[in-house]
Amino acid sequence: MLNRMIAFRPLSQPAPGATPACTARALGRLLGIALLAWVAVLGCGWPVHTAQAAVPTQRIAAVVNEDAVSLYDLNARIDIVMATGGMPNSPEVRQRLAPQILRALIDETLKIQEAKRANVTVSTEDINGGIERLERQNKLPPGGLEKAFKAAGLDQQSLIHQIRAELGWIKAVQSTLGPRVNVSEDEISLYQQNLQRNLGKPEYLVADIFLPVDNAAQDAEVLTAAQRMIEQMRLGANFAALAQQFSRGPAAQRGGDLGWVGPGEIDAEVLQALGAMAPGNLSQPIRTFGGYHILLLRDQRIASGGASSLLKMSRIVIPLRGPRMPTPERLADLRQRIAATRSCEAFDALAGEVGPPSGSMGSIDPARLPAEAQNVIRDLPAGQPSTPLTMDNAEIRLMICDRPTGGLPGRDILRERLIEQKLQNLAQRRLRDLRQQAIIDIRV
C-alpha cells in the first residue's frame, strides 16, 4: 500500500531560459460521448530542452503491482505540467510538483490495469481520435500537436499514456459499474423538491481541485500539496492545467469546472466556503470527508431553475473521412442547404439524407454539452442551424427545435444527473480501493 510520505531526490534540471507558456483548454463531452480533455502548450514560444533525456530510462520511480513507472516517465510529465501550467521551470518547483505527479502516474497505471481486468481495450484509432480532437480544439493542423511537442522538447508518449489511461478507465467504469447504477422515482422526486426549495438562493459557478486522503497518515502530505498548488496559482499557474493533472474529482478532465452548483449538490463545507468568497477568488484548502478541495469561484447568481431546462435538439453529422465522406461538390451542396433551413422539419429531412447518427437528439441538458457546443447554441434561436463544429472526423451542425422559457428541469434530465453522480461516486470509490489494495513500491 502507498501509506508513507514520498521523499524525492533532486530531479533533472530545466533548460536555461525556459519561459512560461500560454495555455489552451479543451473540454469533455459532446452529444453524450465522453471525450478526454487536455491542456497543451501550442506554439507559445517554449524553448527546446531535453531535461529528461539525460535520465537513464531503466531507473525506476515506482512499481505499481507488476508495472513500473520510470524516472523518465516522471520527468517527462513534469516537463509537460510546467509548460501547460505556466509555472517557472526551476529545480524548486519541479521538486514540489514531483510527489503529486508521481501519484497521478500511479493512478494512471492502476486505471490501465483495471481496464485490462475488465477486458476493454483502447485502440490505436481511439488514441488517434483523442489527438485529432486536441488538434482541432487548439486550432492546429493534422500532425500539429506532435510538432508542437517536439519544438518544446516534450515527450508526446506521456500524453498518449494519459489518453490511454483515461479512455480505458471510462470504458471499464461503464462496463463494470454502469449496470449497478439505478435511480428510483422517489429519488428523482426528492431531487426535484430540493431544487424547488433552493429557488431564490445563491448558486455558484465554480471550478474544483480535489485531492483525496485515502488514510489519516496521508493528511499532512496532501494538505502540503494543496497549499503548494495554491501558492503556484497565486504566482500565475493555470488552475485548469493543475486540475487536469492533479484533481481526482469528477470534473478533473474538464479543468475542474463543476458548472453551476447550489445547496444539496455539494458538500456543506464547500458551500460554506463559497458563501464567503467573491467571484475570482481562490480558496484555501477545504477539508471534507474524502480529502481537500481547492475552489475557484468564477461567478454567482440567484437560482431561478430555468438555466438547465431541456432543449429539444437535432443534429447533422457529415463525415470528413472514410467511405461515407461526401465529395467536395456534395459537401458544398449540403452546407448551402443546411444554411438555408429554418425549421426542424427541413433540418431533419436533410439529416435523413446524410444518415445516422444525424437526426433528432431528443431532449438534451445544455449543461452537459462541452463548452464549444454550449457557445454555438447559447444565443441560437429555435429553428436555425448552428455554425459548424468539427469533431471526431466530422462536421456537426446543431439545431434547437424547442427552447423552453423557464421552469425546473424535467424528470428525465434529473434522472440523468443522478445516474451520472452515482457513477462518478462508484468510480471514485473503486479507484480508492485500487490504491489501497495495490502493492506500490516508491523508489525515489
C-alpha positions in Angstrom: 0.0 0.0 0.0 1.0 3.6 -0.6 0.9 4.7 3.1 4.1 6.8 3.6 5.2 10.2 2.7 7.3 10.2 -0.5 10.7 11.8 -0.3 12.3 12.8 -3.5 15.9 13.2 -4.5 16.7 16.1 -6.9 15.2 15.6 -10.3 16.6 16.6 -13.7 17.2 20.3 -14.2 15.2 22.5 -16.6 16.8 24.0 -19.6 18.2 27.5 -19.2 16.0 30.3 -20.4 12.7 28.4 -20.2 9.7 30.8 -20.1 6.0 30.3 -19.2 3.8 29.1 -22.0 0.4 30.2 -23.0 -2.3 27.5 -22.5 -5.4 26.2 -24.1 -8.1 24.2 -22.5 -10.2 21.5 -24.2 -13.4 20.3 -22.5 -15.1 17.0 -22.1 -18.2 15.7 -23.9 -20.3 16.2 -27.0 -23.7 14.6 -27.6 -23.4 12.2 -24.7 -19.9 10.9 -25.7 -17.2 11.3 -23.2 -14.1 12.9 -24.6 -10.7 13.4 -23.0 -9.7 17.0 -22.1 -6.1 18.2 -22.1 -4.3 21.4 -21.5 -1.4 21.6 -24.1 1.4 24.0 -24.9 0.8 25.0 -28.5 3.3 27.2 -30.3 3.7 29.6 -27.4 7.5 30.1 -27.5 8.8 27.4 -25.2 12.4 26.7 -26.0 13.7 23.3 -26.9 15.0 21.3 -23.9 15.7 17.7 -23.3 16.0 17.6 -19.5 14.6 14.1 -19.2 16.9 12.7 -21.9 19.8 12.7 -19.5 18.0 10.3 -17.1 18.5 6.6 -17.8 15.2 5.0 -18.8 15.8 1.9 -16.7 15.8 3.9 -13.4 12.5 3.2 -11.6 10.5 5.8 -9.7 7.8 3.4 -8.5 6.5 -0.2 -9.1 2.7 -0.5 -9.1 1.8 -4.2 -8.7 3.7 -5.7 -11.6 4.2 -2.5 -13.7 6.9 0.1 -13.4 6.8 3.9 -13.5 10.3 5.1 -14.6 12.1 8.2 -13.6 12.0 9.2 -17.2 8.2 9.0 -17.1 8.1 11.2 -14.1 10.4 13.8 -15.6 8.6 13.8 -18.9 5.3 14.5 -17.2 6.8 17.2 -15.0 8.1 18.9 -18.2 4.5 18.9 -19.7 3.0 20.2 -16.4 5.5 23.1 -16.3 4.7 24.0 -19.9 0.9 23.7 -19.6 0.6 25.3 -16.1 2.6 28.4 -16.9 5.0 27.7 -14.0 8.6 28.7 -13.8 10.7 25.7 -14.8 13.0 25.7 -11.8 14.5 22.9 -9.6 12.5 24.0 -6.6 9.2 24.0 -8.5 10.0 20.6 -10.1 10.8 19.2 -6.6 7.5 20.4 -5.2 5.5 19.0 -8.1 7.1 15.6 -8.1 5.1 13.9 -5.3 1.7 14.8 -6.8 2.8 14.0 -10.4 4.0 10.6 -9.3 0.7 9.9 -7.6 -1.0 10.8 -10.8 1.2 8.4 -12.8 0.5 5.7 -10.2 -3.3 6.3 -10.6 -2.9 6.1 -14.4 -1.2 2.8 -14.1 -3.9 1.5 -11.8 -6.6 2.6 -14.4 -4.8 0.8 -17.2 -4.6 -2.3 -15.1 -8.3 -2.1 -14.3 -9.1 -1.8 -18.0 -7.1 -4.9 -18.7 -9.1 -6.8 -16.0 -12.3 -5.6 -17.5 -11.2 -6.9 -20.9 -11.6 -3.5 -22.5 -9.1 -2.1 -25.0 -8.1 1.3 -26.2 -7.3 1.0 -29.8 -4.8 3.0 -31.9 -7.9 4.6 -33.5 -9.1 5.7 -30.1 -5.7 7.3 -29.4 -5.5 9.0 -32.8 -9.1 10.3 -32.3 -8.1 11.8 -29.0 -5.0 13.5 -30.5 -7.1 14.7 -33.5 -9.7 16.3 -31.2 -6.9 18.1 -29.3 -5.5 19.5 -32.6 -8.9 20.7 -33.7 -9.8 22.3 -30.4 -6.4 24.1 -30.3 -6.7 25.1 -34.0 -3.7 23.0 -35.1 -3.4 21.3 -38.4 -3.2 17.5 -38.5 0.2 16.5 -37.0 0.5 19.9 -35.4 0.4 18.6 -31.8 3.4 16.3 -32.4 5.3 19.2 -34.0 4.4 21.5 -31.0 5.6 18.9 -28.5 8.9 18.3 -30.5 9.5 22.0 -30.7 9.1 22.4 -27.0 11.2 19.3 -26.2 8.2 17.5 -24.7 7.6 13.7 -24.9 4.3 13.0 -26.7 4.3 9.5 -25.3 3.5 10.9 -21.9 0.3 12.5 -23.4 -0.6 9.2 -25.1 -0.2 7.3 -21.9 -2.6 9.6 -20.2 -5.1 9.4 -23.1 -4.9 5.6 -22.9 -5.4 5.5 -19.2 -8.4 7.9 -19.2 -10.2 6.3 -22.1 -9.6 2.8 -20.7 -10.9 3.9 -17.3 -14.0 5.4 -18.9 -14.7 2.1 -20.7 -14.0 0.0 -17.7 -16.3 2.1 -15.4 -19.1 2.0 -18.0 -18.9 -1.8 -18.4 -18.3 -2.9 -14.8 -20.0 -0.2 -12.7 -22.6 1.2 -15.1 -25.0 -1.8 -14.7 -25.0 -1.3 -10.9 -26.5 2.2 -11.1 -30.2 2.6 -10.6 -32.3 5.7 -9.9 -35.8 5.3 -8.4 -38.8 7.6 -9.0 -38.6 8.6 -5.3 -35.0 9.8 -5.7 -36.0 11.9 -8.6 -38.9 13.4 -6.7 -36.6 14.2 -3.8 -34.1 15.9 -6.1 -36.9 17.9 -7.7 -38.2 19.0 -4.3 -34.7 20.1 -3.2 -34.3 22.2 -6.3 -37.7 23.8 -5.7 -36.7 24.7 -2.1 -33.5 26.3 -3.3 -35.1 28.7 -5.8 -34.0 32.2 -4.9 -30.9 31.0 -3.1 -27.3 31.6 -4.3 -25.8 29.4 -6.9 -22.1 29.3 -7.7 -20.1 28.8 -10.9 -17.1 27.0 -9.5 -14.0 25.0 -10.5 -12.6 22.5 -8.1 -9.4 20.6 -7.5 -10.0 17.6 -5.2 -7.1 15.8 -3.6 -8.2 12.6 -1.8 -6.9 11.5 1.5 -7.0 7.7 1.5 -5.9 7.3 5.1 -5.0 9.5 8.1 -1.3 9.1 7.5 -1.5 11.0 4.2 -3.4 14.0 5.6 -0.4 16.3 6.2 1.2 15.3 2.9 -1.9 16.1 0.9 -2.5 19.4 2.8 1.0 20.4 2.0 0.5 19.6 -1.7 -2.7 21.6 -1.8 -1.0 24.6 -0.2 1.8 24.4 -2.7 -0.7 24.3 -5.6 -2.4 27.4 -4.3 1.0 29.1 -4.0 1.8 28.3 -7.6 -1.6 29.6 -8.8 -1.2 32.8 -6.9 2.1 33.2 -8.8 0.3 32.6 -12.1 0.0 28.9 -12.6 -3.1 27.8 -14.6 -5.9 26.4 -12.5 -7.4 24.3 -15.3 -4.0 22.7 -16.1 -3.4 21.8 -12.5 -6.9 20.4 -12.1 -6.5 18.3 -15.2 -3.2 16.8 -13.9 -3.8 16.5 -10.2 -7.5 16.6 -9.3 -9.2 13.3 -8.5 -12.7 14.9 -8.7 -15.3 14.1 -11.3 -14.6 17.3 -13.2 -10.9 16.9 -13.5 -10.8 16.3 -17.2 -12.9 19.4 -17.7 -10.3 21.5 -16.0 -12.2 21.2 -12.7 -15.3 23.0 -14.0 -18.3 21.9 -12.0 -20.7 24.3 -13.6 -23.4 26.0 -11.5 -23.9 24.3 -8.1 -26.0 25.1 -5.1 -27.3 23.7 -1.8 -27.7 20.0 -1.8 -25.3 19.4 -4.7 -22.0 19.9 -3.0 -20.5 19.2 0.5 -21.7 21.6 3.3 -18.1 22.6 4.0 -17.6 23.6 0.3 -20.9 25.5 0.2 -20.0 27.4 3.4 -16.6 28.4 1.9 -18.2 29.6 -1.4 -20.6 31.8 0.6 -17.7 33.7 1.9 -15.9 34.1 -1.4 -16.2 36.7 -4.2 -16.1 35.9 -7.9 -12.5 35.5 -9.0 -11.3 34.3 -5.5 -9.2 31.2 -4.9 -9.9 29.3 -1.7 -7.6 27.9 0.9 -7.6 24.1 1.2 -11.0 22.9 2.4 -11.2 19.6 4.3 -14.2 17.4 3.6 -14.8 13.7 4.4 -12.8 12.4 1.4 -9.9 14.9 1.2 -9.0 18.5 0.4 -10.7 20.8 -2.1 -9.3 23.9 -3.8 -12.0 26.2 -5.2 -12.0 28.9 -7.9 -15.2 30.9 -7.8 -16.0 32.2 -11.3 -19.4 33.7 -10.8 -22.5 33.6 -8.6 -26.2 34.2 -9.2 -29.6 33.6 -7.6 -31.1 30.2 -8.6 -34.1 30.6 -10.9 -34.4 27.0 -12.2 -34.6 27.9 -15.8 -30.9 27.8 -17.0 -30.7 24.0 -17.1 -34.0 23.2 -18.8 -34.0 20.6 -21.5 -33.6 21.6 -25.1 -35.1 19.6 -27.9 -32.3 19.4 -30.5 -31.4 17.8 -33.8 -28.0 17.3 -35.5 -26.4 16.7 -38.8 -23.1 14.9 -38.8 -21.2 15.0 -42.0 -18.2 12.5 -42.1 -15.0 14.2 -43.2 -13.1 10.9 -43.5 -13.8 7.3 -44.6 -16.1 5.8 -47.2 -19.1 8.0 -46.2 -17.3 11.2 -46.7 -19.1 13.3 -49.4 -17.4 14.6 -52.5 -16.4 18.3 -52.4 -19.4 19.1 -54.6 -21.8 17.2 -52.3 -20.3 18.8 -49.2 -20.7 22.3 -50.7 -24.3 21.5 -51.6 -25.1 20.2 -48.1 -23.6 23.2 -46.4 -25.6 25.6 -48.6 -28.9 23.7 -48.0 -28.2 23.5 -44.2 -27.6 27.2 -44.0 -31.0 27.8 -45.7 -33.1 25.7 -43.3 -35.4 27.5 -40.9 -37.3 24.6 -39.3 -36.5 21.3 -37.6 -38.7 19.5 -40.2 -36.4 20.7 -43.0 -33.3 20.1 -40.9 -34.4 16.5 -40.1 -35.1 15.9 -43.7 -31.5 16.8 -44.6 -30.3 14.7 -41.6 -32.2 11.7 -43.2 -30.2 12.2 -46.4 -26.9 12.2 -44.6 -27.8 9.2 -42.5 -27.0 8.1 -38.9 -26.0 9.4 -36.5 -27.7 12.5 -37.9 -31.2 13.2 -36.8 -33.1 14.0 -33.6 -31.2 14.1 -30.4 -34.3 14.1 -28.2 -34.2 16.3 -25.1 -30.7 17.5 -24.1 -29.4 19.2 -21.0 -27.2 22.1 -22.4 -25.1 22.0 -19.2 -23.9 18.5 -20.3 -22.6 19.7 -23.6 -18.9 20.8 -23.9 -18.0 24.5 -24.0 -17.8 24.6 -27.8 -21.3 23.3 -28.2 -22.7 25.5 -25.5 -21.2 28.5 -27.1 -22.7 27.9 -30.5 -26.2 27.3 -29.1 -26.3 29.8 -26.3 -28.0 32.6 -28.3 -29.1 30.4 -31.2 -32.8 30.9 -32.0 -35.0 27.9 -32.3 -35.3 26.7 -35.9 -31.9 28.0 -37.1 -28.8 25.9 -37.8 -25.7 26.5 -35.8 -22.2 27.4 -37.0 -20.3 24.2 -37.7 -18.4 22.2 -35.1 -15.6 19.9 -36.3 -15.1 16.9 -34.1 -14.5 13.1 -34.4 -13.6 13.4 -38.1 -17.0 15.0 -38.8 -18.6 18.4 -39.3 -21.5 18.8 -36.9 -24.4 21.2 -37.2 -26.9 21.6 -34.3 -30.4 23.0 -34.3 -32.7 23.8 -31.4 -36.2 22.6 -32.1 -37.7 23.9 -28.9 -36.2 26.3 -26.3 -38.2 26.4 -23.0 -38.6 29.8 -21.4 -38.1 28.7 -17.8 -39.0 26.3 -15.1 -37.2 23.5 -13.3 -35.5 20.7 -15.2 -37.8 17.8 -16.1 -37.6 14.3 -14.5 -35.6 12.8 -17.4 -32.8 15.3 -17.0 -32.8 14.8 -13.2 -32.6 11.1 -13.7 -29.5 11.6 -16.0 -27.9 13.8 -13.4 -28.5 11.3 -10.6 -27.1 8.4 -12.7 -24.0 10.5 -13.5 -23.5 11.4 -9.8 -23.8 7.8 -8.7 -21.5 6.5 -11.4 -18.9 9.1 -10.5 -19.1 8.2 -6.8 -18.7 4.5 -7.7 -15.7 5.3 -9.9 -14.0 7.3 -7.2 -14.6 4.6 -4.6 -13.2 2.0 -7.0 -10.1 4.0 -7.6 -9.6 4.5 -3.9 -10.0 0.7 -3.4 -7.4 0.0 -6.1 -4.9 2.3 -4.4 -5.4 0.7 -1.0 -5.2 -2.9 -2.4 -2.2 -2.3 -4.7 1.3 -3.2 -3.9 3.1 0.1 -4.5 6.9 0.4 -4.1 8.2 4.0 -4.2 11.9 4.1 -5.1 12.7 7.8 -5.3 
